[in-house]
Amino acid sequence: MQKIDSKKMKKKFKLLSLSKNLADGANCLLLSIIPLVFASIFWFLSLPHKRELGRLEADLQASLARLDHAESTKNDLDVLLRCIKEDPEFLEVQARDRVPWHKRNEIIFTIER
C-alpha cells in the first residue's frame, strides 16, 4: 500500500483549487466578452445598411420634392391651357404680348420691361 503524503496532497489540492479558480475566471471572462464581440460584429456589419438607408431616404425626399414641383407646374399649365381654350380675351392678350402684330388702324405702344 502507498503511503499518503499529506504535504503532497495539500500541495496538489492547492494547485487543483487554483487551476479550478483560474478556469472559472476564464469562463466568466469569456462569457462576458463573447456577447460583446458578437454585438460589435453585428453593429459593424449593419453600418453599410444604415448608410444605404440614409442615402435612400435622402433620395426619397428629393423625389418627393420634385414630384410636388412637377404637380404644381402641371396644375399651372392646366389652368393656362383652360384659359387659352375657353377665354378668347386671355388668348388675345397673350398673343399681343408675344407677337408684334396689330389690328388695322391700331397704334401699339411698347414699354420696355
ZIJO-V619746 format. One record per helix or strand. SS is the DSSP state (alpha for helix, beta for strand). FROM is the first residue (numbers start at 1). LEN is the number of residues. Records with the same first field share a line. If there is no record, write none. Layout:
SS->FROM-LEN / FROM-LEN
This chain:
alpha->6-81 / 88-11
